[in-house]
Amino acid sequence: MIDFPHLDLDIKTVLFFNQFCGKSTFWDTLLLIFLSVDAIRTAILVALTVGIWEFGRAKKNIQARKRVIAILFSIVLSLGIIEIMNAVIDSKRPIVTYETQIKEPIRSYNTKQLWKDGWVRNAKHGSFPSDTVALLGTIACGLFFWRKSIGIIAFLFVLFGGIIPRLYFGLHYPSDMLIGVLIAVLATFVVEKLKFLDILGNSLINTYDKYPYIFGTLGFYLMYIIADKFILLRQLPLWIKAMFQ
């Protein structure tokens, strides 16, 4: 594993945002919900993506449907890069390295379990780069290519719903999330330049229209997995290993 040192500015930024944690039940709860509840954070951007597909289907706009296919390929590329980097780079979360300095939120009855069972204190899950922010950033970038106004709103949503909570609770350094966003943008541009995807997009759309029930079902399930941050695919190897131990 490669040890990744963070800059002093990284640490100071985390501690600056975290100083407000534990002072307001309202803000602690709101940001904890954005941190822990994928149905509010990731699923909203996924729903906007599905909306593009339905718009394209209803208006017979093939470019709209190709945009969704491009977003899906961009997600695969960006998260593939992230997983490789996570596997070779050792970077503990700020909440682990600076545990005595990181403030915890005011936990009401409804948020205790979110804080306890979430990714918050999973020391084994690396900090650099942020896969969640990369996922959100990839979708937002794809939405920007579709409609600039929707894309700008999506990026603001990523800032408030994805980036700020991670600084507020000491889960990521700014550089973790900056690199995640840069990878998302890079993956989107790479996919845009791959001409064969245009042909593949036509093939996928024709197949979908030929077997709408089968591919509609598979499409819904795929979007659900993405909205759930691929937790199923991440945990499946561990579950299979446990079954055959």
Stockholm file with secondary structure:
# STOCKHOLM 1.0

chainA/1-245         MIDFPHLDLDIKTVLFFNQFCGKSTFWDTLLLIFLSVDAIRTAILVALTVGIWEFGRAKKNIQARKRVIAILFSIVLSLGIIEIMNAVIDSKRPIVTYETQIKEPIRSYNTKQLWKDGWVRNAKHGSFPSDTVALLGTIACGLFFWRKSIGIIAFLFVLFGGIIPRLYFGLHYPSDMLIGVLIAVLATFVVEKLKFLDILGNSLINTYDKYPYIFGTLGFYLMYIIADKFILLRQLPLWIKAMFQ
#=GR chainA/1-245 SS CEECCCCHHHHHHHHHHHTTTTSCHHHHHHHHHHHHCTTTTHHHHHHHHHHHHHHHHHHTCHHHHHHHHHHHHHHHHHHHHHHHHHHHEECCCHHHHTTTTCCCCCCCTTTHHHHHHSSTTCTTSCCSSCHHHHHHHHHHHHHHHHCHHHHHHHHHHHIIIIIHHHHHTTCCCHHHHHHHHHHHHHHHHHHHHCTHHHHHHHHHHHHHHHSHHHHHHHHHHHHHHHHTTTHHHHHHHHHHHHHTC
#=GC SS_cons         CEECCCCHHHHHHHHHHHTTTTSCHHHHHHHHHHHHCTTTTHHHHHHHHHHHHHHHHHHTCHHHHHHHHHHHHHHHHHHHHHHHHHHHEECCCHHHHTTTTCCCCCCCTTTHHHHHHSSTTCTTSCCSSCHHHHHHHHHHHHHHHHCHHHHHHHHHHHIIIIIHHHHHTTCCCHHHHHHHHHHHHHHHHHHHHCTHHHHHHHHHHHHHHHSHHHHHHHHHHHHHHHHTTTHHHHHHHHHHHHHTC
//
